[in-house]
């Protein structure tokens, strides 16, 4: 199984959607988002290597998955 890093925006977004399908990603604080990402079973990167840009990219990838499944 592929290990996820901070660069895997789309894969992390999908994993977050699968873990929290009822959550609107736009209502998540970055501090909570960070905790949820590092708690993913496939995530294997340094938690300190995140930044606002990476969290935003992951949030947008998650939002796309969430929107696609609201129809």
PDB file of N, CA, C, O and CB in Angstrom:
ATOM      1  N   UNK A   1       0.833  -1.177   0.000  1.00  0.00           N
ATOM      2  CA  UNK A   1       0.000   0.000   0.000  1.00  0.00           C
ATOM      3  C   UNK A   1       0.882   1.246   0.000  1.00  0.00           C
ATOM      4  O   UNK A   1       1.895   1.303   0.697  1.00  0.00           O
ATOM      5  CB  UNK A   1      -0.950  -0.005   1.210  1.00  0.00           C
ATOM      6  N   UNK A   2       0.488   2.231  -0.783  1.00  0.00           N
ATOM      7  CA  UNK A   2       1.272   3.457  -0.914  1.00  0.00           C
ATOM      8  C   UNK A   2       1.205   4.283   0.367  1.00  0.00           C
ATOM      9  O   UNK A   2       0.136   4.478   0.945  1.00  0.00           O
ATOM     10  CB  UNK A   2       0.774   4.287  -2.106  1.00  0.00           C
ATOM     11  N   UNK A   3       2.349   4.755   0.788  1.00  0.00           N
ATOM     12  CA  UNK A   3       2.417   5.655   1.935  1.00  0.00           C
ATOM     13  C   UNK A   3       2.221   7.085   1.435  1.00  0.00           C
ATOM     14  O   UNK A   3       2.805   7.483   0.428  1.00  0.00           O
ATOM     15  CB  UNK A   3       3.779   5.505   2.697  1.00  0.00           C
ATOM     16  N   UNK A   4       1.403   7.844   2.142  1.00  0.00           N
ATOM     17  CA  UNK A   4       1.083   9.203   1.740  1.00  0.00           C
ATOM     18  C   UNK A   4       2.054  10.202   2.351  1.00  0.00           C
ATOM     19  O   UNK A   4       2.489  10.053   3.493  1.00  0.00           O
ATOM     20  CB  UNK A   4      -0.341   9.549   2.137  1.00  0.00           C
ATOM     21  N   UNK A   5       2.386  11.227   1.563  1.00  0.00           N
ATOM     22  CA  UNK A   5       3.210  12.328   2.049  1.00  0.00           C
ATOM     23  C   UNK A   5       2.431  13.630   1.831  1.00  0.00           C
ATOM     24  O   UNK A   5       1.359  13.631   1.225  1.00  0.00           O
ATOM     25  CB  UNK A   5       4.608  12.366   1.318  1.00  0.00           C
ATOM     26  N   UNK A   6       2.978  14.714   2.326  1.00  0.00           N
ATOM     27  CA  UNK A   6       2.309  16.018   2.188  1.00  0.00           C
ATOM     28  C   UNK A   6       2.087  16.403   0.740  1.00  0.00           C
ATOM     29  O   UNK A   6       1.253  17.265   0.463  1.00  0.00           O
ATOM     30  CB  UNK A   6       3.117  17.096   2.874  1.00  0.00           C
ATOM     31  N   UNK A   7       2.802  15.798  -0.190  1.00  0.00           N
ATOM     32  CA  UNK A   7       2.658  16.133  -1.608  1.00  0.00           C
ATOM     33  C   UNK A   7       1.489  15.405  -2.274  1.00  0.00           C
ATOM     34  O   UNK A   7       1.115  15.744  -3.397  1.00  0.00           O
ATOM     35  CB  UNK A   7       3.941  15.807  -2.342  1.00  0.00           C
ATOM     36  N   UNK A   8       0.915  14.423  -1.609  1.00  0.00           N
ATOM     37  CA  UNK A   8      -0.157  13.604  -2.193  1.00  0.00           C
ATOM     38  C   UNK A   8      -1.525  14.224  -1.908  1.00  0.00           C
ATOM     39  O   UNK A   8      -2.376  13.607  -1.265  1.00  0.00           O
ATOM     40  CB  UNK A   8      -0.102  12.160  -1.639  1.00  0.00           C
ATOM     41  N   UNK A   9      -1.725  15.452  -2.394  1.00  0.00           N
ATOM     42  CA  UNK A   9      -2.929  16.207  -2.082  1.00  0.00           C
ATOM     43  C   UNK A   9      -4.214  15.447  -2.420  1.00  0.00           C
ATOM     44  O   UNK A   9      -5.112  15.331  -1.586  1.00  0.00           O
ATOM     45  CB  UNK A   9      -2.908  17.516  -2.820  1.00  0.00           C
ATOM     46  N   UNK A  10      -4.291  14.930  -3.653  1.00  0.00           N
ATOM     47  CA  UNK A  10      -5.516  14.267  -4.090  1.00  0.00           C
ATOM     48  C   UNK A  10      -5.779  12.981  -3.313  1.00  0.00           C
ATOM     49  O   UNK A  10      -6.913  12.708  -2.920  1.00  0.00           O
ATOM     50  CB  UNK A  10      -5.442  13.963  -5.573  1.00  0.00           C
ATOM     51  N   UNK A  11      -4.738  12.202  -3.095  1.00  0.00           N
ATOM     52  CA  UNK A  11      -4.907  10.936  -2.359  1.00  0.00           C
ATOM     53  C   UNK A  11      -5.306  11.194  -0.909  1.00  0.00           C
ATOM     54  O   UNK A  11      -6.140  10.477  -0.357  1.00  0.00           O
ATOM     55  CB  UNK A  11      -3.607  10.106  -2.406  1.00  0.00           C
ATOM     56  N   UNK A  12      -4.717  12.210  -0.293  1.00  0.00           N
ATOM     57  CA  UNK A  12      -5.084  12.544   1.086  1.00  0.00           C
ATOM     58  C   UNK A  12      -6.515  13.070   1.116  1.00  0.00           C
ATOM     59  O   UNK A  12      -7.285  12.726   2.013  1.00  0.00           O
ATOM     60  CB  UNK A  12      -4.102  13.593   1.688  1.00  0.00           C
ATOM     61  N   UNK A  13      -6.875  13.904   0.140  1.00  0.00           N
ATOM     62  CA  UNK A  13      -8.247  14.407   0.063  1.00  0.00           C
ATOM     63  C   UNK A  13      -9.252  13.279  -0.031  1.00  0.00           C
ATOM     64  O   UNK A  13     -10.288  13.310   0.633  1.00  0.00           O
ATOM     65  CB  UNK A  13      -8.404  15.332  -1.127  1.00  0.00           C
ATOM     66  N   UNK A  14      -8.956  12.283  -0.849  1.00  0.00           N
ATOM     67  CA  UNK A  14      -9.843  11.124  -0.981  1.00  0.00           C
ATOM     68  C   UNK A  14      -9.910  10.340   0.326  1.00  0.00           C
ATOM     69  O   UNK A  14     -10.990   9.927   0.750  1.00  0.00           O
ATOM     70  CB  UNK A  14      -9.369  10.208  -2.122  1.00  0.00           C
ATOM     71  N   UNK A  15      -8.777  10.137   0.956  1.00  0.00           N
ATOM     72  CA  UNK A  15      -8.761   9.404   2.229  1.00  0.00           C
ATOM     73  C   UNK A  15      -9.562  10.133   3.304  1.00  0.00           C
ATOM     74  O   UNK A  15     -10.270   9.503   4.090  1.00  0.00           O
ATOM     75  CB  UNK A  15      -7.318   9.197   2.707  1.00  0.00           C
ATOM     76  N   UNK A  16      -9.450  11.461   3.338  1.00  0.00           N
ATOM     77  CA  UNK A  16     -10.219  12.235   4.314  1.00  0.00           C
ATOM     78  C   UNK A  16     -11.707  12.150   4.020  1.00  0.00           C
ATOM     79  O   UNK A  16     -12.519  12.041   4.939  1.00  0.00           O
ATOM     80  CB  UNK A  16      -9.767  13.698   4.318  1.00  0.00           C
ATOM     81  N   UNK A  17     -12.068  12.201   2.740  1.00  0.00           N
ATOM     82  CA  UNK A  17     -13.479  12.061   2.378  1.00  0.00           C
ATOM     83  C   UNK A  17     -14.007  10.697   2.808  1.00  0.00           C
ATOM     84  O   UNK A  17     -15.104  10.596   3.357  1.00  0.00           O
ATOM     85  CB  UNK A  17     -13.671  12.254   0.861  1.00  0.00           C
ATOM     86  N   UNK A  18     -13.229   9.653   2.560  1.00  0.00           N
ATOM     87  CA  UNK A  18     -13.664   8.304   2.938  1.00  0.00           C
ATOM     88  C   UNK A  18     -13.786   8.169   4.457  1.00  0.00           C
ATOM     89  O   UNK A  18     -14.663   7.458   4.946  1.00  0.00           O
ATOM     90  CB  UNK A  18     -12.682   7.253   2.393  1.00  0.00           C
ATOM     91  N   UNK A  19     -12.921   8.840   5.196  1.00  0.00           N
ATOM     92  CA  UNK A  19     -12.946   8.756   6.657  1.00  0.00           C
ATOM     93  C   UNK A  19     -14.042   9.625   7.266  1.00  0.00           C
ATOM     94  O   UNK A  19     -14.565   9.315   8.336  1.00  0.00           O
ATOM     95  CB  UNK A  19     -11.599   9.163   7.223  1.00  0.00           C
ATOM     96  N   UNK A  20     -14.389  10.721   6.577  1.00  0.00           N
ATOM     97  CA  UNK A  20     -15.357  11.682   7.121  1.00  0.00           C
ATOM     98  C   UNK A  20     -16.316  12.130   6.021  1.00  0.00           C
ATOM     99  O   UNK A  20     -16.324  13.310   5.670  1.00  0.00           O
ATOM    100  CB  UNK A  20     -14.632  12.909   7.740  1.00  0.00           C
ATOM    101  N   UNK A  21     -17.129  11.221   5.464  1.00  0.00           N
ATOM    102  CA  UNK A  21     -17.950  11.559   4.287  1.00  0.00           C
ATOM    103  C   UNK A  21     -19.020  12.624   4.532  1.00  0.00           C
ATOM    104  O   UNK A  21     -19.446  13.284   3.585  1.00  0.00           O
ATOM    105  CB  UNK A  21     -18.617  10.324   3.785  1.00  0.00           C
ATOM    106  N   UNK A  22     -19.454  12.804   5.748  1.00  0.00           N
ATOM    107  CA  UNK A  22     -20.527  13.768   6.018  1.00  0.00           C
ATOM    108  C   UNK A  22     -20.001  15.162   6.359  1.00  0.00           C
ATOM    109  O   UNK A  22     -20.790  16.092   6.523  1.00  0.00           O
ATOM    110  CB  UNK A  22     -21.394  13.265   7.154  1.00  0.00           C
ATOM    111  N   UNK A  23     -18.689  15.319   6.467  1.00  0.00           N
ATOM    112  CA  UNK A  23     -18.105  16.593   6.879  1.00  0.00           C
ATOM    113  C   UNK A  23     -17.863  17.487   5.661  1.00  0.00           C
ATOM    114  O   UNK A  23     -17.252  17.064   4.679  1.00  0.00           O
ATOM    115  CB  UNK A  23     -16.784  16.360   7.648  1.00  0.00           C
ATOM    116  N   UNK A  24     -18.347  18.719   5.737  1.00  0.00           N
ATOM    117  CA  UNK A  24     -18.036  19.722   4.715  1.00  0.00           C
ATOM    118  C   UNK A  24     -16.609  20.209   4.987  1.00  0.00           C
ATOM    119  O   UNK A  24     -16.355  20.806   6.033  1.00  0.00           O
ATOM    120  CB  UNK A  24     -19.080  20.928   4.734  1.00  0.00           C
ATOM    121  N   UNK A  25     -15.682  19.963   4.069  1.00  0.00           N
ATOM    122  CA  UNK A  25     -14.289  20.316   4.301  1.00  0.00           C
ATOM    123  C   UNK A  25     -14.048  21.801   4.571  1.00  0.00           C
ATOM    124  O   UNK A  25     -13.042  22.163   5.181  1.00  0.00           O
ATOM    125  CB  UNK A  25     -13.482  19.899   3.130  1.00  0.00           C
ATOM    126  N   UNK A  26     -14.945  22.646   4.130  1.00  0.00           N
ATOM    127  CA  UNK A  26     -14.756  24.078   4.345  1.00  0.00           C
ATOM    128  C   UNK A  26     -15.045  24.499   5.783  1.00  0.00           C
ATOM    129  O   UNK A  26     -14.755  25.630   6.172  1.00  0.00           O
ATOM    130  CB  UNK A  26     -15.639  24.859   3.402  1.00  0.00           C
ATOM    131  N   UNK A  27     -15.609  23.598   6.562  1.00  0.00           N
ATOM    132  CA  UNK A  27     -15.914  23.911   7.956  1.00  0.00           C
ATOM    133  C   UNK A  27     -14.903  23.317   8.930  1.00  0.00           C
ATOM    134  O   UNK A  27     -15.182  23.203  10.123  1.00  0.00           O
ATOM    135  CB  UNK A  27     -17.296  23.416   8.299  1.00  0.00           C
ATOM    136  N   UNK A  28     -13.740  22.941   8.432  1.00  0.00           N
ATOM    137  CA  UNK A  28     -12.700  22.334   9.262  1.00  0.00           C
ATOM    138  C   UNK A  28     -11.564  23.342   9.475  1.00  0.00           C
ATOM    139  O   UNK A  28     -11.073  23.948   8.523  1.00  0.00           O
ATOM    140  CB  UNK A  28     -12.161  21.024   8.604  1.00  0.00           C
ATOM    141  N   UNK A  29     -11.166  23.507  10.709  1.00  0.00           N
ATOM    142  CA  UNK A  29     -10.005  24.364  11.004  1.00  0.00           C
ATOM    143  C   UNK A  29      -8.734  23.643  10.561  1.00  0.00           C
ATOM    144  O   UNK A  29      -8.668  22.414  10.573  1.00  0.00           O
ATOM    145  CB  UNK A  29      -9.935  24.722  12.534  1.00  0.00           C
ATOM    146  N   UNK A  30      -7.739  24.413  10.175  1.00  0.00           N
ATOM    147  CA  UNK A  30      -6.484  23.810   9.727  1.00  0.00           C
ATOM    148  C   UNK A  30      -5.826  22.982  10.825  1.00  0.00           C
ATOM    149  O   UNK A  30      -5.164  21.987  10.530  1.00  0.00           O
ATOM    150  CB  UNK A  30      -5.525  24.890   9.254  1.00  0.00           C
ATOM    151  N   UNK A  31      -5.997  23.374  12.083  1.00  0.00           N
ATOM    152  CA  UNK A  31      -5.408  22.584  13.167  1.00  0.00           C
ATOM    153  C   UNK A  31      -6.042  21.198  13.217  1.00  0.00           C
ATOM    154  O   UNK A  31      -5.346  20.201  13.410  1.00  0.00           O
ATOM    155  CB  UNK A  31      -5.583  23.303  14.523  1.00  0.00           C
ATOM    156  N   UNK A  32      -7.363  21.134  13.045  1.00  0.00           N
ATOM    157  CA  UNK A  32      -8.046  19.832  13.023  1.00  0.00           C
ATOM    158  C   UNK A  32      -7.686  19.054  11.762  1.00  0.00           C
ATOM    159  O   UNK A  32      -7.458  17.845  11.817  1.00  0.00           O
ATOM    160  CB  UNK A  32      -9.575  20.021  13.108  1.00  0.00           C
ATOM    161  N   UNK A  33      -7.635  19.741  10.638  1.00  0.00           N
ATOM    162  CA  UNK A  33      -7.271  19.096   9.378  1.00  0.00           C
ATOM    163  C   UNK A  33      -5.896  18.444   9.503  1.00  0.00           C
ATOM    164  O   UNK A  33      -5.710  17.299   9.090  1.00  0.00           O
ATOM    165  CB  UNK A  33      -7.283  20.118   8.216  1.00  0.00           C
ATOM    166  N   UNK A  34      -4.946  19.161  10.062  1.00  0.00           N
ATOM    167  CA  UNK A  34      -3.597  18.636  10.252  1.00  0.00           C
ATOM    168  C   UNK A  34      -3.638  17.362  11.100  1.00  0.00           C
ATOM    169  O   UNK A  34      -2.999  16.368  10.755  1.00  0.00           O
ATOM    170  CB  UNK A  34      -2.690  19.698  10.915  1.00  0.00           C
ATOM    171  N   UNK A  35      -4.377  17.388  12.194  1.00  0.00           N
ATOM    172  CA  UNK A  35      -4.474  16.216  13.070  1.00  0.00           C
ATOM    173  C   UNK A  35      -5.097  15.032  12.339  1.00  0.00           C
ATOM    174  O   UNK A  35      -4.643  13.897  12.487  1.00  0.00           O
ATOM    175  CB  UNK A  35      -5.295  16.548  14.322  1.00  0.00           C
ATOM    176  N   UNK A  36      -6.133  15.294  11.555  1.00  0.00           N
ATOM    177  CA  UNK A  36      -6.801  14.209  10.828  1.00  0.00           C
ATOM    178  C   UNK A  36      -5.881  13.605   9.776  1.00  0.00           C
ATOM    179  O   UNK A  36      -5.897  12.395   9.552  1.00  0.00           O
ATOM    180  CB  UNK A  36      -8.087  14.718  10.167  1.00  0.00           C
ATOM    181  N   UNK A  37      -5.083  14.445   9.133  1.00  0.00           N
ATOM    182  CA  UNK A  37      -4.159  13.949   8.107  1.00  0.00           C
ATOM    183  C   UNK A  37      -3.101  13.050   8.734  1.00  0.00           C
ATOM    184  O   UNK A  37      -2.885  11.930   8.271  1.00  0.00           O
ATOM    185  CB  UNK A  37      -3.487  15.123   7.364  1.00  0.00           C
ATOM    186  N   UNK A  38      -2.444  13.528   9.775  1.00  0.00           N
ATOM    187  CA  UNK A  38      -1.373  12.713  10.362  1.00  0.00           C
ATOM    188  C   UNK A  38      -1.924  11.446  11.022  1.00  0.00           C
ATOM    189  O   UNK A  38      -1.171  10.501  11.259  1.00  0.00           O
ATOM    190  CB  UNK A  38      -0.586  13.536  11.392  1.00  0.00           C
ATOM    191  N   UNK A  39      -3.224  11.413  11.322  1.00  0.00           N
ATOM    192  CA  UNK A  39      -3.841  10.219  11.906  1.00  0.00           C
ATOM    193  C   UNK A  39      -4.243   9.190  10.856  1.00  0.00           C
ATOM    194  O   UNK A  39      -4.586   8.061  11.204  1.00  0.00           O
ATOM    195  CB  UNK A  39      -5.055  10.610  12.715  1.00  0.00           C
ATOM    196  N   UNK A  40      -4.207   9.561   9.578  1.00  0.00           N
ATOM    197  CA  UNK A  40      -4.567   8.594   8.531  1.00  0.00           C
ATOM    198  C   UNK A  40      -3.603   7.414   8.584  1.00  0.00           C
ATOM    199  O   UNK A  40      -2.397   7.608   8.738  1.00  0.00           O
ATOM    200  CB  UNK A  40      -4.544   9.259   7.118  1.00  0.00           C
ATOM    201  N   UNK A  41      -4.125   6.182   8.457  1.00  0.00           N
ATOM    202  CA  UNK A  41      -3.261   5.004   8.571  1.00  0.00           C
ATOM    203  C   UNK A  41      -2.165   4.942   7.507  1.00  0.00           C
ATOM    204  O   UNK A  41      -1.103   4.373   7.760  1.00  0.00           O
ATOM    205  CB  UNK A  41      -4.098   3.759   8.491  1.00  0.00           C
ATOM    206  N   UNK A  42      -2.399   5.515   6.318  1.00  0.00           N
ATOM    207  CA  UNK A  42      -1.415   5.457   5.237  1.00  0.00           C
ATOM    208  C   UNK A  42      -0.474   6.655   5.217  1.00  0.00           C
ATOM    209  O   UNK A  42       0.440   6.708   4.394  1.00  0.00           O
ATOM    210  CB  UNK A  42      -2.121   5.358   3.914  1.00  0.00           C
ATOM    211  N   UNK A  43      -0.686   7.616   6.114  1.00  0.00           N
ATOM    212  CA  UNK A  43       0.161   8.810   6.113  1.00  0.00           C
ATOM    213  C   UNK A  43       1.495   8.491   6.762  1.00  0.00           C
ATOM    214  O   UNK A  43       1.558   7.961   7.871  1.00  0.00           O
ATOM    215  CB  UNK A  43      -0.531   9.982   6.846  1.00  0.00           C
ATOM    216  N   UNK A  44       2.562   8.827   6.045  1.00  0.00           N
ATOM    217  CA  UNK A  44       3.904   8.536   6.551  1.00  0.00           C
ATOM    218  C   UNK A  44       4.866   9.656   6.152  1.00  0.00           C
ATOM    219  O   UNK A  44       5.727   9.486   5.289  1.00  0.00           O
ATOM    220  CB  UNK A  44       4.409   7.170   6.014  1.00  0.00           C
ATOM    221  N   UNK A  45       4.695  10.789   6.798  1.00  0.00           N
ATOM    222  CA  UNK A  45       5.576  11.927   6.530  1.00  0.00           C
ATOM    223  C   UNK A  45       5.754  12.679   7.843  1.00  0.00           C
ATOM    224  O   UNK A  45       5.028  12.444   8.809  1.00  0.00           O
ATOM    225  CB  UNK A  45       4.992  12.869   5.399  1.00  0.00           C
ATOM    226  N   UNK A  46       6.703  13.563   7.866  1.00  0.00           N
ATOM    227  CA  UNK A  46       6.988  14.351   9.060  1.00  0.00           C
ATOM    228  C   UNK A  46       5.844  15.339   9.306  1.00  0.00           C
ATOM    229  O   UNK A  46       5.604  16.205   8.465  1.00  0.00           O
ATOM    230  CB  UNK A  46       8.342  15.101   8.917  1.00  0.00           C
ATOM    231  N   UNK A  47       5.139  15.235  10.425  1.00  0.00           N
ATOM    232  CA  UNK A  47       4.036  16.159  10.702  1.00  0.00           C
ATOM    233  C   UNK A  47       4.465  17.627  10.685  1.00  0.00           C
ATOM    234  O   UNK A  47       3.639  18.507  10.442  1.00  0.00           O
ATOM    235  CB  UNK A  47       3.423  15.831  12.043  1.00  0.00           C
ATOM    236  N   UNK A  48       5.710  17.893  10.933  1.00  0.00           N
ATOM    237  CA  UNK A  48       6.198  19.271  10.977  1.00  0.00           C
ATOM    238  C   UNK A  48       6.451  19.863   9.586  1.00  0.00           C
ATOM    239  O   UNK A  48       6.738  21.054   9.469  1.00  0.00           O
ATOM    240  CB  UNK A  48       7.470  19.333  11.789  1.00  0.00           C
ATOM    241  N   UNK A  49       6.349  19.053   8.543  1.00  0.00           N
ATOM    242  CA  UNK A  49       6.613  19.539   7.187  1.00  0.00           C
ATOM    243  C   UNK A  49       5.381  20.123   6.503  1.00  0.00           C
ATOM    244  O   UNK A  49       5.434  20.478   5.325  1.00  0.00           O
ATOM    245  CB  UNK A  49       7.162  18.420   6.348  1.00  0.00           C
ATOM    246  N   UNK A  50       4.290  20.222   7.224  1.00  0.00           N
ATOM    247  CA  UNK A  50       3.098  20.817   6.620  1.00  0.00           C
ATOM    248  C   UNK A  50       3.215  22.334   6.657  1.00  0.00           C
ATOM    249  O   UNK A  50       4.009  22.895   7.413  1.00  0.00           O
ATOM    250  CB  UNK A  50       1.811  20.350   7.350  1.00  0.00           C
ATOM    251  N   UNK A  51       2.410  22.984   5.826  1.00  0.00           N
ATOM    252  CA  UNK A  51       2.293  24.434   5.869  1.00  0.00           C
ATOM    253  C   UNK A  51       0.899  24.801   5.364  1.00  0.00           C
ATOM    254  O   UNK A  51       0.140  23.938   4.923  1.00  0.00           O
ATOM    255  CB  UNK A  51       3.416  25.129   5.012  1.00  0.00           C
ATOM    256  N   UNK A  52       0.579  26.066   5.435  1.00  0.00           N
ATOM    257  CA  UNK A  52      -0.767  26.488   5.064  1.00  0.00           C
ATOM    258  C   UNK A  52      -1.095  26.153   3.611  1.00  0.00           C
ATOM    259  O   UNK A  52      -2.220  25.759   3.306  1.00  0.00           O
ATOM    260  CB  UNK A  52      -0.926  27.977   5.296  1.00  0.00           C
ATOM    261  N   UNK A  53      -0.137  26.304   2.728  1.00  0.00           N
ATOM    262  CA  UNK A  53      -0.367  26.004   1.318  1.00  0.00           C
ATOM    263  C   UNK A  53      -0.696  24.535   1.085  1.00  0.00           C
ATOM    264  O   UNK A  53      -1.597  24.211   0.310  1.00  0.00           O
ATOM    265  CB  UNK A  53       0.846  26.388   0.504  1.00  0.00           C
ATOM    266  N   UNK A  54       0.024  23.659   1.747  1.00  0.00           N
ATOM    267  CA  UNK A  54      -0.233  22.220   1.597  1.00  0.00           C
ATOM    268  C   UNK A  54      -1.590  21.857   2.189  1.00  0.00           C
ATOM    269  O   UNK A  54      -2.340  21.081   1.597  1.00  0.00           O
ATOM    270  CB  UNK A  54       0.882  21.391   2.275  1.00  0.00           C
ATOM    271  N   UNK A  55      -1.908  22.418   3.357  1.00  0.00           N
ATOM    272  CA  UNK A  55      -3.203  22.127   3.973  1.00  0.00           C
ATOM    273  C   UNK A  55      -4.341  22.636   3.102  1.00  0.00           C
ATOM    274  O   UNK A  55      -5.372  21.975   2.976  1.00  0.00           O
ATOM    275  CB  UNK A  55      -3.289  22.753   5.372  1.00  0.00           C
ATOM    276  N   UNK A  56      -4.163  23.801   2.503  1.00  0.00           N
ATOM    277  CA  UNK A  56      -5.200  24.341   1.627  1.00  0.00           C
ATOM    278  C   UNK A  56      -5.383  23.459   0.394  1.00  0.00           C
ATOM    279  O   UNK A  56      -6.515  23.202  -0.017  1.00  0.00           O
ATOM    280  CB  UNK A  56      -4.851  25.776   1.206  1.00  0.00           C
ATOM    281  N   UNK A  57      -4.294  22.998  -0.196  1.00  0.00           N
ATOM    282  CA  UNK A  57      -4.388  22.125  -1.374  1.00  0.00           C
ATOM    283  C   UNK A  57      -5.096  20.818  -1.023  1.00  0.00           C
ATOM    284  O   UNK A  57      -5.899  20.319  -1.811  1.00  0.00           O
ATOM    285  CB  UNK A  57      -2.982  21.830  -1.943  1.00  0.00           C
ATOM    286  N   UNK A  58      -4.810  20.270   0.136  1.00  0.00           N
ATOM    287  CA  UNK A  58      -5.476  19.041   0.580  1.00  0.00           C
ATOM    288  C   UNK A  58      -6.951  19.307   0.829  1.00  0.00           C
ATOM    289  O   UNK A  58      -7.805  18.506   0.449  1.00  0.00           O
ATOM    290  CB  UNK A  58      -4.811  18.483   1.859  1.00  0.00           C
ATOM    291  N   UNK A  59      -7.251  20.435   1.467  1.00  0.00           N
ATOM    292  CA  UNK A  59      -8.640  20.790   1.737  1.00  0.00           C
ATOM    293  C   UNK A  59      -9.423  20.928   0.421  1.00  0.00           C
ATOM    294  O   UNK A  59     -10.570  20.486   0.346  1.00  0.00           O
ATOM    295  CB  UNK A  59      -8.712  22.107   2.551  1.00  0.00           C
ATOM    296  N   UNK A  60      -8.832  21.524  -0.600  1.00  0.00           N
ATOM    297  CA  UNK A  60      -9.508  21.694  -1.885  1.00  0.00           C
ATOM    298  C   UNK A  60      -9.707  20.350  -2.590  1.00  0.00           C
ATOM    299  O   UNK A  60     -10.728  20.141  -3.244  1.00  0.00           O
ATOM    300  CB  UNK A  60      -8.709  22.645  -2.783  1.00  0.00           C
ATOM    301  N   UNK A  61      -8.741  19.444  -2.460  1.00  0.00           N
ATOM    302  CA  UNK A  61      -8.892  18.105  -3.037  1.00  0.00           C
ATOM    303  C   UNK A  61     -10.026  17.362  -2.335  1.00  0.00           C
ATOM    304  O   UNK A  61     -10.822  16.681  -2.981  1.00  0.00           O
ATOM    305  CB  UNK A  61      -7.566  17.304  -2.924  1.00  0.00           C
ATOM    306  N   UNK A  62     -10.095  17.494  -1.016  1.00  0.00           N
ATOM    307  CA  UNK A  62     -11.168  16.871  -0.237  1.00  0.00           C
ATOM    308  C   UNK A  62     -12.509  17.487  -0.646  1.00  0.00           C
ATOM    309  O   UNK A  62     -13.499  16.770  -0.791  1.00  0.00           O
ATOM    310  CB  UNK A  62     -10.921  17.048   1.298  1.00  0.00           C
ATOM    311  N   UNK A  63     -12.549  18.802  -0.832  1.00  0.00           N
ATOM    312  CA  UNK A  63     -13.775  19.485  -1.219  1.00  0.00           C
ATOM    313  C   UNK A  63     -14.287  18.961  -2.559  1.00  0.00           C
ATOM    314  O   UNK A  63     -15.490  18.767  -2.729  1.00  0.00           O
ATOM    315  CB  UNK A  63     -13.544  20.998  -1.293  1.00  0.00           C
ATOM    316  N   UNK A  64     -13.391  18.732  -3.501  1.00  0.00           N
ATOM    317  CA  UNK A  64     -13.804  18.196  -4.805  1.00  0.00           C
ATOM    318  C   UNK A  64     -14.448  16.820  -4.647  1.00  0.00           C
ATOM    319  O   UNK A  64     -15.488  16.552  -5.250  1.00  0.00           O
ATOM    320  CB  UNK A  64     -12.595  18.109  -5.763  1.00  0.00           C
ATOM    321  N   UNK A  65     -13.847  15.952  -3.849  1.00  0.00           N
ATOM    322  CA  UNK A  65     -14.434  14.632  -3.588  1.00  0.00           C
ATOM    323  C   UNK A  65     -15.807  14.777  -2.932  1.00  0.00           C
ATOM    324  O   UNK A  65     -16.760  14.092  -3.303  1.00  0.00           O
ATOM    325  CB  UNK A  65     -13.499  13.787  -2.689  1.00  0.00           C
ATOM    326  N   UNK A  66     -15.893  15.669  -1.964  1.00  0.00           N
ATOM    327  CA  UNK A  66     -17.138  15.876  -1.232  1.00  0.00           C
ATOM    328  C   UNK A  66     -18.231  16.391  -2.164  1.00  0.00           C
ATOM    329  O   UNK A  66     -19.360  15.902  -2.134  1.00  0.00           O
ATOM    330  CB  UNK A  66     -16.922  16.859  -0.070  1.00  0.00           C
ATOM    331  N   UNK A  67     -17.889  17.388  -3.000  1.00  0.00           N
ATOM    332  CA  UNK A  67     -18.858  17.935  -3.954  1.00  0.00           C
ATOM    333  C   UNK A  67     -19.330  16.875  -4.940  1.00  0.00           C
ATOM    334  O   UNK A  67     -20.521  16.792  -5.241  1.00  0.00           O
ATOM    335  CB  UNK A  67     -18.248  19.112  -4.711  1.00  0.00           C
ATOM    336  N   UNK A  68     -18.405  16.068  -5.441  1.00  0.00           N
ATOM    337  CA  UNK A  68     -18.744  15.026  -6.403  1.00  0.00           C
ATOM    338  C   UNK A  68     -19.739  14.026  -5.840  1.00  0.00           C
ATOM    339  O   UNK A  68     -20.491  13.404  -6.591  1.00  0.00           O
ATOM    340  CB  UNK A  68     -17.496  14.306  -6.848  1.00  0.00           C
ATOM    341  N   UNK A  69     -19.748  13.871  -4.543  1.00  0.00           N
ATOM    342  CA  UNK A  69     -20.615  12.882  -3.907  1.00  0.00           C
ATOM    343  C   UNK A  69     -21.864  13.479  -3.284  1.00  0.00           C
ATOM    344  O   UNK A  69     -22.613  12.772  -2.609  1.00  0.00           O
ATOM    345  CB  UNK A  69     -19.851  12.145  -2.862  1.00  0.00           C
ATOM    346  N   UNK A  70     -22.105  14.769  -3.495  1.00  0.00           N
ATOM    347  CA  UNK A  70     -23.304  15.414  -2.951  1.00  0.00           C
ATOM    348  C   UNK A  70     -24.473  15.351  -3.923  1.00  0.00           C
ATOM    349  O   UNK A  70     -25.607  15.672  -3.567  1.00  0.00           O
ATOM    350  CB  UNK A  70     -23.008  16.863  -2.600  1.00  0.00           C
ATOM    351  N   UNK A  71     -24.191  14.942  -5.130  1.00  0.00           N
ATOM    352  CA  UNK A  71     -25.238  14.927  -6.174  1.00  0.00           C
ATOM    353  C   UNK A  71     -26.100  13.695  -6.093  1.00  0.00           C
ATOM    354  O   UNK A  71     -27.020  13.532  -6.895  1.00  0.00           O
ATOM    355  CB  UNK A  71     -24.617  15.012  -7.555  1.00  0.00           C
TER     356      UNK A  71
END
